[in-house]
């Protein structure tokens, strides 16, 4: 069966598969950016120290106390490691699926915002490789402390044995933080219940705390991650429409209630006048 015939017979399945392929392509680009990124440690460490000095000037150098919190308390460190290694994939994918089921008008702008923000982050990784705090003396790699308790390796949050395929200098900006903000904005726009919207913002803030506390990102990384996703939303709303390969299913219109059939009006009563012959007989 040709692709055209398949799309005609099973449009929903084809649209869903194409969406999965697109999202997987983004994930592969995010994970494999190291293959084309500069891996020179000297410039990456220099940028990290420059960020650290900039944070000190702004008074937002919060990495040390947060890293100590996640290092000194095993439960917090273990939960933070699982959060860092898994939730940005699981939660983002779940919200994408939820938006897809809401229909094209809701899904397409949100998907475009995610794509644009992610591409901006990948461009920054390629142009400005930056070392995370865990590469600098005085900071602890919390995930490495708990590598035996999870599926990740000691050199990255990727599954054990695949750490060499990830970009460990992809710290600035943080797409962990950016994707979490994307989730919060999506829930704020389309979730019906207030507690769900509040949960989205809690997730965005919690992700920022976790990625700093585990020694994987600077505070500036988090703020810039938020910024690239905010730019993605702005571009999705105001820039010319980016071509979309596939569309989510449109919401089905609710069937209109059948209107009652009009009751026919009764025929008017007519009274026939007697003929002259009949009147003569009556007389």
N, C-alpha and C positions, 0 to 999 in steps of 0.2 A: 504494500500500500504506500503510495506517495505521500510526501509531507502535506501537500495541498489537500488531498483526500482525507488525510488524518485530521487536519485542522477543521475540515467541514464536518466530519462525523463526531469528533471529540474535541471541540474548541476549548472546553474548560481544562482538560488534561494537558493539552499542548501549551496553553498559557501558563499553567502552573509549572510545567517542566522548564520552560524558557525562563521564568522568573528565578527558579532554583539555580539554573546555570549562570544567570547574571550575578546573583549574590555569591555563588561559589567563586566566580571569577574575581570578584572584589576581594574575597577572603584570600585567595591564592596570591593576588597582587600584594595584599597587605603582608602576608607571611613570607613571601619570597622576594621582597624588595631588596634583601641583602645581596642577591645575586648580581644586581646592577648598582648597588650603593657603594660608596667609598667606605672601606673598612679600616682606614688608617686611624689608629687609636690616638695619636698625638693631637690632630685637629679636633677630634671629638671630645677629648678631655679638656682642651683649651676652651671650647664653647661651653662645656659644663661649668667650668670655673667662672666664666664670664656671666652665666646665668645666676650662679650663686652670689656673685658680687652685686648683681642687679637686684636680686631679692633682698639682700642685706640693706641696700639703700632704701628700698620700698618698705622695709619692715615686715616682710612676709616669709622670712627664712624659718619655716616651721618643720622642716624635714627631720631635724635631730630629735625633738621630743616625740614626734609621731613614730619614727623608726624605733626608738627605744620602747615605746608602748607595745608595738607589735613583736619586738624581740624579747622583752622581759616577761611577757604573758603568753604562755604556750597556746592556750585556747584561742586567744585573739589572733595570734600569728597563724595558727592552723586554719581558722575560719577565713582570715584575710587571704591566705594562699589559695584556698578553693574559690573564693570570690574572684580573685584576680585571674585565675587560670580558666574559669568556665563561664561566669555569668555574662560577660560581654558578648559571648556567642549565643548562649541559650536565650537570654532575655531579648536581645535584639531580634533574633529569628522569630521568637514568639510574637513580638509586637508587629513585625512585618506580616506574619501570617494573619493576625487579627485585622490589620489595616486592609489587607488584600480581600478579606471576606466582607469588608464594609463597602467595597465597590471602587471603581476607577477614580471617581472624583475625590475620594479621600486618599486612596493609596498612591496615585501617581505623583502628586506633589511631595509627599513624605518620602517616597523612594528616591525621587530626584534630589531632594535635600541630602539624603544619606550618601548618595553617590558623589555629589559635588563635594561635600565635606570630606569624604574619604579620599578623594583624588587630591584635594588640597593638602591633606596630611601626608599622603605618599610623596607629593612633590617636595614638601619640606624635608622628609626623610632623605630624599636623594640629594637635595641641595645643601642641607645642613645636618649631617650626621652628628648626633650629640650623645655623649655618654650619660647613662642614668646614675643616680646616686650610688648604687651598689658597686660601681666600678671605682669609687673614690674611697680612700682610707677614712675610716670613722663611721661608715655606714654599713649596715648588715643586709645581706641578701636573704630576706625572710623565706622566700620560696625554696632557696637552697637548704635552709635549716630543716624544712619539712618535706624534702624531696622523697624521702622514704615512705611518707604517708600518702602520697598522691601519685598521679600518673605523669607528672612533669619531670623534666631532668633538672640537674643542678645548674645548667647554664642558660636556661630560658623557661618560659611557661609552656612551651610546646610539649607534646607527648614525648615520653622518654625515647631517646634515639633519634629524634627529629629536631633537636635544638639547634643543630648546625644549619638548618634551613631557614631559621628566623633571623630577622634583623635586630640584633641586640643594641644597635645604636639608634633605633627608631624611638627616641624619647621625646623629641620636640617636634610637633605637639603630641599630646597623648590622645590617641583615638579611643582608648578605653574610656576616658572622660568624655570625649566628644560623642561617642555612641550612646553613653548613658544620658547625656543631655538630650540627644535626639529622642530617646525613649520618653523622657519626661515631657518634652514638648508635644510629642504625639499623643500621649495620654491626656495632657492638659487640653488639647484641642478636641479630642473625640471621645474621651471616656465620660460616661454619664454620671458616675458616682464620685463624690468629692474625695472619698477615702482612696480611690484608685489613683486620682490625680496626685494626692498627697504622697502616695506610695512611690509614684514616678519621680517626684522631686527628692524624696528620701534616697532613692536608689542612685540618682545622679550625684548627690552630695556624698553619699556613702562610698561610691566608687572613687571619687576624688580622694577621700581620706585613705582608702585601702591602697591605692596605687602609690601614694606618697609614703605611707607607713611601711609598706613592704620593701621600700628602697628601689622601686622601679621608675619613679618619675619625680621631677622637681615640681614645686608649686606652680612655677611659670608654665610648665608643660600642661598642667591641668587647665589653667586659664586659657592657654592658646588652643587646647583641644575644644573647650567650650566655644571659643571664638570661630574656629573653622566650621563647626557645625552650625553656628548662628549665621555665618556667611552662606553656608549651603542652603539654609531655609530662606534667607533673603533672595538668593539667586533663583531658587525654585519658584518663589512667588512673583518676582519682579522682572527677571531676565527673560529673554525670548524662550519660548517653550523648547525644551530639549526633546528630540525625537525619542519616543518610547517604543521599544520593540514589541511589547505586548501590553495588553490592557487587562486589568482585573475585571471580573464579571460585574456587570451592572446590576444594581439592586432591582429585584423583581417588583413591579408595581402591585400594590394590593388590589385584589379584585373589587370592583365597585358593587355595592349592594344593588340587587335587582329592584328597580322601581315598580311599585304596584300598578297593575293595569287599571286604567280609568274605568269607572263604573258607567256603563252607558246610561244616558239620561232617559227617563221614561217618555214614551211617545205621547204627545199631547192628545188629550181627549177631544174628539170632534163630535159635534152634534148636528145631525142632518135635519134640515127643515122639511116638513111634509110637503108633498107636491099638491098642486091645486085640486087634483082629483081626489087625493086622500082627504083634503080639507072639506070637500063637498060631501064626502061620505060621513065625515065626522059630524057635519052640520045636520 
